[in-house]
Amino acid sequence: MLKYWLITTDHLEDRLLFKDVEDFCVGMNYVAVQTHKWKVSVVAFILMSNHLHFVLYCTREQAEAFINGFKKEYSKYLRNKYGSKEHLRGNGVDIRQIPSENEALERVLAYVQMNCVAANICYSPGDYPWGTGSCFFQGPMTGVPESVVSSGGRALASYSERERYRLVHSKIELPGEWRMADAGYVLPSSYVNKDLVERIFGTPRRFNYFLQSSSKAKLRLETGEQRLPAFKDLVIVAALPDLCRSLFRKQQVKELSDEQMVELMRQLRFRFAANVNQLARVTELTYEETAAYLDRV
């Protein structure tokens, strides 16, 4: 029986799902692939650097097949690129049915959309490309940048078979009318059930009301509306090689001595205002190892 489902993966505390833009693009394409493969209706989703959220309209069996398929394919990609074995096998997944009463679906959708804002990555869901933040009620009323609204991408049918495989990382043939962003990922607007979401909320004003009153929005307000956005994990990851070379004349974090690791933690905390959880993720150390180094700063 078709139901609404919220799928959430456990937060990874000591490593990242996505280390750079290429990783995010591949992740976005695997969402498109699994959507088409299992014929699910994607209502909303967001890819965060260490966890995922999906809202699907489908059967329970389809929801499980979708997330297991995503984990399997993306794990293969991580293993081939980074040599990361079993990266997602032990990553727990919570799949729960969303009640149809008491505006539960609206609140869940707002919660998912506002993850990037609560993480202090951006000021509006429409500014975050790795999900459905710019898919609904497009235009100035929702704060979606005009550059996002006007960018329609390029139809997949206009690419050669080899080009499609190189971009999508899958032999599954996606619909030719779906569109590819210039960055190299299938635009969520190609397959997300935009009309359904807009019917659920009714108006942009009601949509914005739920965004601003969601638990994720309240977290942002409690920590200070005017605070500058935090540095994304991938920004810090990209800076690590240069820091290792400039500070220690080493090429990567794993070459540093204990004393150098202490100094690196001090520099990262000072330069990026990173907390212990973020430091653990970007350096791929355990929480306990990272906390021990910070204690010596």
BELGIPE-V23694 format. One line per field, one symbol per residue. ss: DSSP state (A for helix, B for strand, O for the rest). psi: psi as a letter, one per 40 degrees, with the letter a starting at -180 (. if undefined). burial: 1 if it has 16 or more other C-alpha atoms within 10 Angstrom, else 0. Layout:
BEGIN
ss = ???
psi = ???
burial = ???
END
This chain:
BEGIN
ss = OOBBBBBBBOOOOOOOOOOOAAAAAAAAAAAAAAAAAAOOBBBBBBBOOOOBBBBBBBOAAAAAAAAAAAAAAAAAAAAAAAOOOOOOOOOOBBBBBOOOOOOAAAAAAAAAAOAAAAOOOOOOAAAOOOBOOOOOOOOAAAOOOAAAAAOOOBBAAAOOAAAAAAAAOOOOOOOOOOBBOOOOOBOAAAOOOAAAAAAAAOOAAAAAAAAAAOAAAAAAAAOOOOOOOOOOAAAAAAAAAAAAAAAAOOOOAAAOOAAAAAAAAAAAAAAAOOOAAAAAAAAOOOAAAAAAAAAOO
psi = hhihhhhhiihhdeiidhdadddddddddddddddddefihhdiihhideiihihihaiddddddddddddddddddddddefhifdedehihhhihhieiffddddddddddeddddefdieideehegaededifiiddeehiddddeheahhdeeiiddddddddfiehhihdeiihidefihhdedeigdddddddddidddddddddeiddddddddehdehiiihiddddddeddddddddefidideeiiddddddddddddddefiadddddddefiiddddddddde.
burial = 000111111011111111100011111111111111110111111111111111111111011111111110111111000000001100001010110000001111111111111111111111111111111111100111000000001111000000010011100001000111100111111111110011001000001101110111110100000000001111011001101100010000100100011111111110000101111111111110011011000
END
